[in-house]
Amino acid sequence: MRVSPTECTIYDRDRKPFRVVFGSENSCSCLKWTMSGILCSHACYAIHELSLNICEMVDPWFRVETQQKLCEHLMSSVPMHDMPNPAAVAAADGEGASHLRPPAVTRPPGRPRIKRIESQFQNVRSLHCSRCGENGHNRRKCKAPIPG
């Protein structure tokens, strides 16, 4: 609902009113637009209702021109002297494809082996038989006669 040429009241699903102001302030009563500089849903709806250009309402920091000005000194152009020529790749490929293909990799069949490191074997407890008292086997595998 238009209140003035630069002000609008928008109601959300719960019929809660939000006041959206355009012009020098560019704000909404939900404060998302003010805090982040990115348009909130209320502002987008109000811009649509007032038939304004949404691109002009976005904060200047988020525009492409500003980002290009910020990054033009940080990034230098990439030299192209060692890049493959698409025509040469297509001629070598024989199919007319002008792109590079990944290397052919075949996976061996079966489950991959687990690569263990030495520290995993350091804390392994040795078996100790409770029947005969010897190391290397347990009570179940013990070959000593059962004391009777």
C-alpha positions, 0 to 999 in steps of 0.5 A, spaced: 500 500 500 502 506 497 503 511 503 507 517 499 511 517 492 517 514 497 514 510 502 510 504 502 507 499 507 507 492 506 503 486 510 506 480 511 503 473 512 501 474 519 498 481 517 504 485 520 505 491 517 512 493 515 514 500 513 519 501 507 522 508 505 525 509 499 530 515 497 536 518 501 534 513 507 533 506 503 530 502 509 525 497 512 522 497 519 525 490 519 532 493 519 535 487 514 536 492 508 539 497 513 543 492 516 546 488 510 545 493 504 541 487 501 534 488 499 529 484 504 523 481 501 518 487 504 523 492 500 523 488 493 515 487 494 514 495 495 519 496 489 515 492 485 508 495 487 511 502 486 514 500 479 521 502 481 528 499 478 530 494 483 537 495 480 538 502 483 535 500 490 541 495 491 547 498 495 552 501 491 557 496 494 554 490 491 553 492 484 558 489 479 561 496 477 564 497 484 566 490 485 570 491 478 573 497 480 575 494 487 578 488 484 582 491 477 588 492 481 588 486 485 588 481 479 592 481 473 591 478 467 593 471 466 598 470 460 596 465 455 602 463 452 603 456 454 595 454 453 593 449 448 591 451 441 584 449 440 585 447 433 591 443 435 587 439 440 582 438 435 586 435 430 590 431 434 583 428 437 581 426 430 573 427 433 573 435 432 573 436 440 576 442 442 576 440 449 581 436 454 579 430 456 581 427 463 586 421 464 584 414 463 584 411 470 581 404 471 580 402 478 582 395 480 576 390 482 574 389 489 575 393 496 580 398 496 586 396 502 586 399 508 593 403 509 595 403 516 600 407 519 605 404 524 602 407 530 596 403 529 599 397 531 603 399 537 597 399 542 595 392 540 594 387 546 597 381 546 593 374 547 594 371 554 591 365 556 587 364 562 588 357 563 595 355 562 598 363 563 602 363 556 602 368 551 600 368 544 593 364 545 587 365 549 583 360 553 579 357 547 585 355 543 589 353 548 591 346 547 593 344 554 589 339 558 584 341 562 586 341 569 581 336 573 
